[in-house]
């Protein structure tokens, strides 16, 4: 093959042009990979009441109902059968990969029990431990009875399964 003026420049630039295209494709693939990477990270969701740090310590036994409303705010729901009880309900869930269903990490029901004079008689922080309702303040699992009949539907209501 004989080199002419017309073919010499095309042959000289062919390897350089191919190298640039390869580098551009690699850069594009890396940019696309970096753009899609955040879609694979986990997300956490908080639904319901968010307990402020140290809020339960500010409510002593014997505190008034107004003090509870000032410290904790409006309850999620109220029961009035035997005395009055304020329930503050929350749920945390996590989705490990985008487009997957979230998994429930934690469910809590904070219950503030009042007597007939609207004074705090008891505080309870109920959650799920080993599939059973558990009071994280007194470290006990409540026995079945009237109290459990109120809490079980609340946990079923917020579980969304």
Secondary structure, 3 states (H helix, E strand, C coil): CCCCHHHHHHHHHHHHHHHHHHHHHHHHHHHHHHHHHHHHCCEEEEEECCCCCCCHHHCCCCCEHHHHHHHHCCCCEEECCCCEEEEEEEEEEEECCCCCCCEEEEEEEEEEEECCCCEEEEEEEEEEECCEEEECCCCECCCCCHHHHHHHHHHHHHHCC
